[in-house]
Amino acid sequence: MFMVNRRAVIILLSIMLLSAFFFDAADSASESVSGSDNDWLMSRHDVADVGFTNRSAPLSMPTKIWSYRDQGNIARFNGSPVIVNGVVYVSGPGLAAFNASTGEELWWADEYRFASSPIVENNIVYTNVGAFDAVTGEQIWTTSGLGGCAVANGYYYTTFRDASDDYYVLVALNATTGNIIWQREHVPNQILPVIADGKLFVRDWLSAVVALDAYTGTTLMESETDVYSQVPPVVWEDFVYISAADGVVYCIDVSSGKTVWNQTTSDRYYPTTPAVAYGFVYVGSRDGNLYAFDTLTGAKKWSYTTLIGDHPGYVYFGVESTPVVADGAVFFGANDGYLYALNATSGIKLWSYKVGDQQYLRCSPAIADGYIYMGSDNVFLLALGLVSDDGKQSNIELSDVVIFGVILFVGVILFVATVVFLGRKKWASRQKTF
């Protein structure tokens, strides 16, 4: 009878313990105070405003995991949710933090009811009114920014109103202290700066798209075409995409400022900020459609019509929710009260979830850990996800399963090799005794 050597058993147990340690360490490392690739650190996911994540998302009809409604019914969850380390941060009727899995309220800063969509970096929550401790909600420093903010590499960017009240000023602050580093005068109101490759992309007072040195404020590029817009641009590779107020989407060369192409969505004004992924530019429109254009040529690839498009005037202002893209699908809300998921390549509907009647879904969705989070004008915050047949939430990332599987496989191989080696060694020692 074959007997397993005690050394082999000890080695097997050591391998199992080491595997569990490294798996847990890898998982913990991915959840640093700055968040992981699986987190959604700011509106539209990243500072380039692309609106894309390569993590998993619900591709079949999701189930409501939890929802929250401000019982005071004072304001709206217009700010896009942010998810970091299992916590959802959202603005609207205050700045609040919730457990991402259960919806339990963790803290609430209700004195700031008109804060912009939050940004989380280095365990600090930033909004246009300042910086807050991500764990306690205590304010670290204050400011009086307008519209939105951006944070990167220790810098915080927002806009102020000039003391004379005649124009607006773009400012760069120290993200730790709130002290001013540099400022640029004559910029539009409520502008959200976008950052890519050390450059800050904004519109100037004359409505041109401008690239600034993010550290000094020096002008590096100015677009040849004036683009009046009330939404931030998107930076992808060598191009800047921006939706103009007249319904036209522009593609601008990052280096030269020349217009590469422009495409009209509809005759209704104010399309959404674009999302860019899989060679497509996705834009929502107030005509109730979501449009997909080729990133390089601007050719229209497809469009999808929501209920608003089918029934003009049913609910005012069509698609105002900026789309996001994940797992081969594009997600967005519409003012018909539905949250939509479409195949990102074909535009075919995967599912639509009715949030409620007369629900204005204006914020951009957020995706993390296989869940999708959405706010609404009716003071709801909603978490959707897939539920398995046994009623358990199915939010385990495939990458985590693969990592654990590889570690376990390597451990088994090492165990078998150890048993074989020790067995041969013992057999050889017995042969020597004869």
SEMARTI-548664 format. One record per residue (C-alpha): residue number from 1; x, y negated, z. Coordinates in Angstrom, 2 decimals. Layout:
N
[NUM, [X, Y, Z]]
...
//
This chain:
434
[1, [0.00, 0.00, 0.00]]
[2, [1.28, -3.41, -0.97]]
[3, [1.91, -5.63, 2.07]]
[4, [2.13, -9.39, 1.85]]
[5, [5.27, -10.76, 3.50]]
[6, [4.69, -13.15, 6.38]]
[7, [6.97, -15.64, 4.68]]
[8, [4.65, -15.66, 1.68]]
[9, [1.67, -16.38, 3.89]]
[10, [3.52, -19.24, 5.56]]
[11, [4.57, -20.64, 2.18]]
[12, [1.00, -20.37, 0.88]]
[13, [-0.34, -22.27, 3.87]]
[14, [2.35, -24.91, 3.43]]
[15, [1.45, -25.32, -0.24]]
[16, [-2.22, -25.70, 0.62]]
[17, [-1.48, -28.31, 3.28]]
[18, [0.86, -30.21, 0.97]]
[19, [-1.73, -30.09, -1.82]]
[20, [-4.38, -31.51, 0.45]]
[21, [-1.94, -34.17, 1.68]]
[22, [-0.90, -35.28, -1.79]]
[23, [-4.49, -35.26, -3.04]]
[24, [-5.59, -37.38, -0.10]]
[25, [-2.56, -39.66, -0.49]]
[26, [-3.24, -40.15, -4.17]]
[27, [-6.86, -40.91, -3.41]]
[28, [-5.92, -43.34, -0.64]]
[29, [-3.33, -45.05, -2.81]]
[30, [-5.97, -45.66, -5.45]]
[31, [-8.05, -47.42, -2.79]]
[32, [-5.60, -50.11, -1.71]]
[33, [-6.77, -53.46, -0.42]]
[34, [-6.65, -54.73, -4.00]]
[35, [-8.96, -51.95, -5.17]]
[36, [-8.39, -49.20, -7.71]]
[37, [-9.03, -48.70, -11.41]]
[38, [-12.38, -47.24, -10.41]]
[39, [-13.45, -50.46, -8.68]]
[40, [-15.21, -53.45, -10.23]]
[41, [-13.19, -56.35, -8.82]]
[42, [-15.08, -59.24, -10.42]]
[43, [-17.88, -60.09, -12.81]]
[44, [-17.18, -58.39, -16.15]]
[45, [-14.56, -56.15, -14.47]]
[46, [-11.30, -58.07, -15.15]]
[47, [-9.77, -61.53, -15.58]]
[48, [-9.76, -61.22, -19.40]]
[49, [-13.58, -60.99, -19.17]]
[50, [-13.70, -58.05, -21.61]]
[51, [-16.47, -56.23, -19.71]]
[52, [-15.04, -52.71, -20.18]]
[53, [-14.04, -49.86, -17.88]]
[54, [-12.88, -46.38, -18.83]]
[55, [-14.52, -44.77, -15.81]]
[56, [-17.72, -42.69, -15.78]]
[57, [-21.24, -44.15, -15.90]]
[58, [-24.81, -42.74, -15.93]]
[59, [-25.45, -41.57, -19.51]]
[60, [-28.83, -39.98, -18.78]]
[61, [-31.81, -41.50, -16.96]]
[62, [-30.56, -42.50, -13.50]]
[63, [-32.38, -42.43, -10.18]]
[64, [-32.65, -45.27, -7.70]]
[65, [-30.11, -44.58, -4.97]]
[66, [-31.05, -47.65, -2.95]]
[67, [-32.36, -51.18, -3.34]]
[68, [-32.23, -54.28, -1.20]]
[69, [-34.53, -57.27, -1.09]]
[70, [-33.97, -60.47, 0.83]]
[71, [-37.05, -60.65, 3.02]]
[72, [-36.72, -64.42, 3.26]]
[73, [-37.29, -64.63, -0.51]]
[74, [-35.18, -67.79, -0.63]]
[75, [-32.91, -67.33, -3.62]]
[76, [-31.91, -64.84, -6.29]]
[77, [-29.17, -62.26, -6.86]]
[78, [-27.99, -63.96, -10.05]]
[79, [-24.33, -63.33, -9.32]]
[80, [-22.97, -60.10, -10.76]]
[81, [-22.14, -57.47, -8.12]]
[82, [-18.55, -56.54, -7.30]]
[83, [-17.56, -53.12, -5.91]]
[84, [-14.31, -52.50, -4.03]]
[85, [-13.43, -49.58, -1.76]]
[86, [-17.03, -48.48, -1.34]]
[87, [-18.40, -51.97, -0.62]]
[88, [-20.70, -54.06, -2.83]]
[89, [-20.20, -57.82, -2.68]]
[90, [-22.90, -60.00, -4.21]]
[91, [-23.97, -63.63, -4.22]]
[92, [-27.37, -65.23, -4.51]]
[93, [-29.28, -65.76, -1.27]]
[94, [-25.92, -66.09, 0.46]]
[95, [-22.74, -64.11, 0.04]]
[96, [-23.22, -60.57, 1.29]]
[97, [-21.51, -57.19, 1.61]]
[98, [-23.30, -53.81, 1.49]]
[99, [-22.25, -50.18, 1.77]]
[100, [-22.09, -49.08, -1.89]]
[101, [-23.49, -45.61, -1.18]]
[102, [-26.30, -46.41, 1.26]]
[103, [-27.11, -50.11, 0.80]]
[104, [-26.52, -50.81, 4.49]]
[105, [-25.84, -54.50, 5.09]]
[106, [-22.30, -55.05, 6.42]]
[107, [-22.21, -58.85, 6.68]]
[108, [-23.97, -61.91, 5.33]]
[109, [-22.76, -65.50, 4.91]]
[110, [-26.11, -67.17, 4.38]]
[111, [-24.90, -70.75, 4.51]]
[112, [-23.65, -70.40, 0.93]]
[113, [-26.74, -69.77, -1.17]]
[114, [-25.41, -70.90, -4.50]]
[115, [-22.01, -69.24, -4.54]]
[116, [-20.70, -67.93, -7.86]]
[117, [-20.15, -64.25, -8.62]]
[118, [-17.48, -63.07, -6.18]]
[119, [-13.96, -61.89, -6.94]]
[120, [-12.09, -59.52, -4.59]]
[121, [-8.32, -59.45, -4.43]]
[122, [-5.96, -58.51, -1.59]]
[123, [-8.87, -58.00, 0.82]]
[124, [-10.16, -61.52, 0.20]]
[125, [-13.49, -62.43, -1.41]]
[126, [-13.30, -65.56, -3.55]]
[127, [-16.22, -67.69, -4.77]]
[128, [-16.55, -71.27, -5.98]]
[129, [-16.93, -72.42, -2.35]]
[130, [-13.73, -70.82, -1.06]]
[131, [-12.19, -67.63, 0.31]]
[132, [-13.69, -65.13, 2.76]]
[133, [-12.35, -62.15, 4.67]]
[134, [-13.62, -59.05, 2.81]]
[135, [-14.11, -57.06, 6.04]]
[136, [-15.78, -59.61, 8.32]]
[137, [-17.16, -62.29, 5.96]]
[138, [-15.35, -65.02, 7.91]]
[139, [-14.37, -67.99, 5.75]]
[140, [-10.61, -68.46, 5.33]]
[141, [-10.61, -71.78, 3.47]]
[142, [-13.19, -73.95, 1.75]]
[143, [-13.48, -75.83, -1.51]]
[144, [-16.25, -77.41, -3.55]]
[145, [-15.90, -75.78, -6.96]]
[146, [-18.66, -75.81, -9.55]]
[147, [-19.97, -72.90, -11.59]]
[148, [-17.37, -70.17, -11.19]]
[149, [-13.79, -69.30, -10.35]]
[150, [-10.93, -67.06, -11.49]]
[151, [-8.10, -65.53, -9.44]]
[152, [-4.82, -64.02, -10.65]]
[153, [-1.20, -63.80, -9.51]]
[154, [-1.74, -65.88, -6.40]]
[155, [-3.60, -68.68, -8.22]]
[156, [-7.25, -69.66, -7.82]]
[157, [-8.96, -71.67, -10.58]]
[158, [-12.22, -73.62, -10.54]]
[159, [-13.69, -76.99, -11.56]]
[160, [-14.34, -80.05, -9.43]]
[161, [-16.35, -83.17, -10.10]]
[162, [-14.18, -86.27, -10.40]]
[163, [-14.49, -88.84, -7.62]]
[164, [-15.92, -91.33, -10.12]]
[165, [-18.54, -88.73, -11.08]]
[166, [-17.78, -89.35, -14.77]]
[167, [-16.11, -86.06, -15.68]]
[168, [-14.90, -82.72, -14.34]]
[169, [-11.44, -81.51, -13.36]]
[170, [-9.97, -78.02, -13.75]]
[171, [-7.81, -77.22, -10.73]]
[172, [-5.35, -74.49, -9.83]]
[173, [-5.11, -73.77, -6.10]]
[174, [-2.89, -71.55, -4.02]]
[175, [-5.11, -68.49, -3.51]]
[176, [-3.81, -68.00, 0.04]]
[177, [-4.05, -71.54, 1.39]]
[178, [-6.43, -73.36, -0.98]]
[179, [-3.87, -76.11, -1.62]]
[180, [-3.86, -77.77, -5.07]]
[181, [-1.00, -76.78, -7.41]]
[182, [-2.04, -78.60, -10.60]]
[183, [-5.13, -80.09, -12.22]]
[184, [-6.42, -81.00, -15.69]]
[185, [-9.00, -83.71, -16.29]]
[186, [-11.88, -83.86, -18.74]]
[187, [-13.23, -80.33, -18.86]]
[188, [-16.89, -79.26, -19.13]]
[189, [-19.02, -78.60, -16.08]]
[190, [-19.52, -75.08, -14.68]]
[191, [-16.72, -73.53, -16.67]]
[192, [-15.39, -70.07, -15.84]]
[193, [-11.70, -69.77, -16.73]]
[194, [-10.47, -66.54, -18.33]]
[195, [-6.92, -65.27, -17.87]]
[196, [-4.75, -63.08, -20.13]]
[197, [-0.97, -62.73, -20.51]]
[198, [-0.21, -65.72, -18.29]]
[199, [-2.62, -67.95, -20.22]]
[200, [-5.77, -69.64, -19.00]]
[201, [-8.54, -69.97, -21.59]]
[202, [-11.11, -72.75, -21.17]]
[203, [-13.01, -75.34, -23.19]]
[204, [-11.88, -78.94, -23.12]]
[205, [-14.11, -82.00, -23.08]]
[206, [-14.31, -82.04, -26.90]]
[207, [-15.56, -78.45, -26.91]]
[208, [-12.43, -76.90, -28.40]]
[209, [-11.19, -73.61, -26.93]]
[210, [-7.88, -74.28, -25.22]]
[211, [-5.16, -71.95, -23.92]]
[212, [-3.17, -73.33, -20.99]]
[213, [-0.10, -72.07, -19.19]]
[214, [-1.72, -70.50, -16.13]]
[215, [1.14, -71.65, -13.85]]
[216, [1.59, -75.25, -15.03]]
[217, [-1.55, -76.25, -16.93]]
[218, [0.44, -77.09, -20.06]]
[219, [-1.53, -76.82, -23.32]]
[220, [-0.35, -73.90, -25.47]]
[221, [-3.14, -73.62, -28.07]]
[222, [-6.22, -75.53, -29.18]]
[223, [-8.84, -74.12, -31.52]]
[224, [-9.35, -75.82, -34.88]]
[225, [-13.14, -75.48, -34.49]]
[226, [-15.14, -77.23, -31.80]]
[227, [-17.29, -74.70, -29.98]]
[228, [-19.94, -75.95, -27.59]]
[229, [-20.67, -73.13, -25.19]]
[230, [-21.99, -72.61, -21.68]]
[231, [-20.49, -69.14, -21.26]]
[232, [-16.85, -68.15, -20.78]]
[233, [-14.76, -66.69, -23.62]]
[234, [-13.37, -63.16, -23.86]]
[235, [-9.73, -62.35, -24.62]]
[236, [-8.94, -59.08, -26.39]]
[237, [-5.51, -58.37, -27.90]]
[238, [-4.72, -61.29, -30.26]]
[239, [-8.21, -62.80, -30.32]]
[240, [-10.54, -64.98, -28.29]]
[241, [-14.28, -64.36, -28.69]]
[242, [-16.80, -66.95, -27.60]]
[243, [-20.54, -67.41, -28.03]]
[244, [-21.62, -70.92, -29.00]]
[245, [-24.82, -72.58, -27.87]]
[246, [-26.16, -72.64, -31.44]]
[247, [-26.25, -68.82, -31.57]]
[248, [-22.94, -68.36, -33.41]]
[249, [-20.20, -66.00, -32.18]]
[250, [-16.62, -67.05, -32.99]]
[251, [-13.41, -65.03, -33.23]]
[252, [-10.34, -67.25, -32.77]]
[253, [-6.67, -66.36, -33.20]]
[254, [-4.93, -66.64, -29.81]]
[255, [-1.68, -68.05, -31.23]]
[256, [-2.80, -70.43, -33.97]]
[257, [-6.29, -71.42, -32.85]]
[258, [-7.66, -70.71, -36.32]]
[259, [-11.12, -69.22, -36.72]]
[260, [-10.87, -65.62, -37.95]]
[261, [-14.62, -65.16, -38.39]]
[262, [-17.97, -66.38, -37.14]]
[263, [-21.32, -64.63, -37.10]]
[264, [-24.83, -65.83, -36.27]]
[265, [-26.90, -63.81, -33.82]]
[266, [-30.22, -65.64, -34.20]]
[267, [-31.72, -69.10, -34.45]]
[268, [-32.26, -69.15, -30.70]]
[269, [-29.62, -70.83, -28.60]]
[270, [-27.21, -69.58, -25.97]]
[271, [-26.18, -65.98, -26.63]]
[272, [-24.40, -64.17, -23.79]]
[273, [-20.71, -63.80, -23.17]]
[274, [-19.45, -61.02, -25.48]]
[275, [-18.15, -57.63, -24.33]]
[276, [-15.40, -55.95, -26.35]]
[277, [-14.74, -52.19, -26.63]]
[278, [-14.33, -49.39, -29.18]]
[279, [-13.77, -51.89, -32.01]]
[280, [-17.09, -53.69, -31.37]]
[281, [-18.09, -57.10, -30.02]]
[282, [-21.40, -56.82, -28.13]]
[283, [-23.54, -59.93, -27.63]]
[284, [-27.01, -60.37, -26.13]]
[285, [-29.38, -62.99, -27.55]]
[286, [-32.44, -64.85, -26.40]]
[287, [-34.31, -63.39, -29.36]]
[288, [-34.41, -60.14, -27.33]]
[289, [-31.69, -58.32, -29.28]]
[290, [-28.29, -56.90, -28.47]]
[291, [-25.91, -57.24, -31.43]]
[292, [-22.73, -55.31, -32.25]]
[293, [-20.12, -56.83, -34.58]]
[294, [-16.80, -55.50, -35.88]]
[295, [-13.97, -56.98, -33.80]]
[296, [-11.73, -57.69, -36.80]]
[297, [-14.15, -58.68, -39.57]]
[298, [-17.28, -59.83, -37.74]]
[299, [-19.45, -57.52, -39.86]]
[300, [-22.71, -56.67, -38.14]]
[301, [-22.74, -52.97, -37.25]]
[302, [-26.10, -52.64, -35.52]]
[303, [-28.64, -54.40, -33.32]]
[304, [-31.10, -53.14, -30.74]]
[305, [-34.45, -54.81, -30.05]]
[306, [-35.79, -54.88, -26.48]]
[307, [-39.46, -55.20, -25.58]]
[308, [-39.05, -58.96, -25.70]]
[309, [-38.02, -58.68, -29.30]]
[310, [-41.03, -56.47, -30.03]]
[311, [-43.36, -58.90, -28.27]]
[312, [-42.02, -62.46, -28.65]]
[313, [-42.98, -64.68, -25.78]]
[314, [-43.69, -61.70, -23.46]]
[315, [-41.01, -62.95, -21.12]]
[316, [-39.01, -66.10, -21.68]]
[317, [-35.37, -66.09, -22.79]]
[318, [-34.78, -62.53, -24.05]]
[319, [-31.40, -60.99, -23.20]]
[320, [-29.42, -63.24, -20.85]]
[321, [-27.55, -60.42, -19.12]]
[322, [-23.98, -60.15, -20.37]]
[323, [-23.36, -56.54, -21.49]]
[324, [-20.71, -54.23, -20.05]]
[325, [-19.26, -51.07, -21.59]]
[326, [-18.30, -47.77, -19.95]]
[327, [-18.12, -44.08, -20.83]]
[328, [-19.13, -44.62, -24.48]]
[329, [-22.22, -46.66, -23.60]]
[330, [-23.16, -50.34, -23.37]]
[331, [-25.29, -51.50, -20.43]]
[332, [-27.31, -54.70, -20.08]]
[333, [-30.48, -56.09, -18.54]]
[334, [-33.31, -57.92, -20.31]]
[335, [-36.02, -60.25, -19.14]]
[336, [-38.64, -57.62, -19.92]]
[337, [-37.66, -56.09, -16.57]]
[338, [-35.66, -53.17, -18.01]]
[339, [-32.03, -52.15, -17.59]]
[340, [-30.80, -50.57, -20.84]]
[341, [-28.09, -48.07, -21.79]]
[342, [-27.22, -47.67, -25.48]]
[343, [-24.73, -45.51, -27.34]]
[344, [-21.87, -47.97, -27.83]]
[345, [-21.11, -46.77, -31.38]]
[346, [-24.56, -46.25, -32.88]]
[347, [-26.77, -48.49, -30.75]]
[348, [-29.18, -45.60, -30.10]]
[349, [-30.96, -45.92, -26.76]]
[350, [-29.82, -43.47, -24.10]]
[351, [-32.25, -44.66, -21.44]]
[352, [-34.09, -47.69, -20.11]]
[353, [-34.94, -48.12, -16.43]]
[354, [-37.82, -50.37, -15.43]]
[355, [-36.69, -52.51, -12.52]]
[356, [-40.10, -54.16, -12.27]]
[357, [-42.66, -56.43, -13.88]]
[358, [-41.56, -59.99, -14.58]]
[359, [-38.03, -59.21, -13.45]]
[360, [-35.47, -61.59, -14.92]]
[361, [-32.29, -59.50, -15.20]]
[362, [-29.79, -62.26, -15.91]]
[363, [-26.64, -61.04, -14.18]]
[364, [-24.11, -58.66, -15.69]]
[365, [-24.25, -55.04, -14.42]]
[366, [-21.35, -53.53, -12.49]]
[367, [-20.18, -49.91, -12.69]]
[368, [-18.16, -47.95, -10.12]]
[369, [-17.97, -44.34, -8.91]]
[370, [-20.51, -43.27, -11.51]]
[371, [-23.14, -45.74, -10.23]]
[372, [-24.52, -48.86, -11.88]]
[373, [-25.42, -51.92, -9.80]]
[374, [-27.74, -54.74, -10.89]]
[375, [-29.20, -57.88, -9.38]]
[376, [-32.38, -59.65, -10.42]]
[377, [-34.21, -62.95, -10.19]]
[378, [-36.72, -61.42, -7.80]]
[379, [-34.12, -61.09, -5.07]]
[380, [-33.46, -57.40, -5.63]]
[381, [-30.10, -55.67, -5.55]]
[382, [-30.33, -52.21, -7.08]]
[383, [-28.01, -49.18, -7.16]]
[384, [-28.69, -46.43, -9.72]]
[385, [-26.97, -43.08, -10.19]]
[386, [-27.40, -39.48, -11.23]]
[387, [-28.79, -36.92, -8.79]]
[388, [-28.07, -33.19, -9.08]]
[389, [-30.74, -30.47, -8.94]]
[390, [-30.19, -30.02, -5.21]]
[391, [-30.89, -33.69, -4.62]]
[392, [-27.29, -34.68, -3.95]]
[393, [-25.74, -37.71, -5.60]]
[394, [-23.50, -36.74, -8.51]]
[395, [-20.75, -39.32, -8.36]]
[396, [-17.56, -37.25, -8.32]]
[397, [-15.15, -38.56, -10.92]]
[398, [-13.90, -35.99, -13.44]]
[399, [-10.36, -37.28, -13.00]]
[400, [-10.46, -36.41, -9.30]]
[401, [-11.60, -32.87, -10.13]]
[402, [-8.83, -32.51, -12.69]]
[403, [-6.17, -33.73, -10.24]]
[404, [-7.30, -31.32, -7.53]]
[405, [-7.52, -28.48, -10.06]]
[406, [-3.95, -29.09, -11.25]]
[407, [-2.65, -29.20, -7.67]]
[408, [-4.49, -25.98, -6.80]]
[409, [-3.26, -24.25, -9.97]]
[410, [0.35, -25.20, -9.26]]
[411, [-0.06, -23.97, -5.68]]
[412, [-1.35, -20.57, -6.82]]
[413, [1.49, -20.19, -9.34]]
[414, [4.03, -21.01, -6.65]]
[415, [2.41, -18.52, -4.27]]
[416, [2.43, -15.70, -6.84]]
[417, [6.03, -16.45, -7.76]]
[418, [7.01, -16.41, -4.08]]
[419, [5.28, -13.06, -3.47]]
[420, [6.94, -11.52, -6.52]]
[421, [10.36, -12.89, -5.55]]
[422, [10.13, -11.67, -1.94]]
[423, [8.75, -8.31, -3.07]]
[424, [11.65, -7.75, -5.46]]
[425, [14.12, -8.87, -2.82]]
[426, [12.70, -6.41, -0.30]]
[427, [12.67, -3.60, -2.89]]
[428, [16.29, -4.33, -3.77]]
[429, [17.33, -4.21, -0.12]]
[430, [15.65, -0.83, 0.27]]
[431, [17.47, 0.52, -2.77]]
[432, [20.77, -0.40, -1.19]]
[433, [19.98, 1.77, 1.87]]
[434, [19.71, 4.93, -0.23]]
//
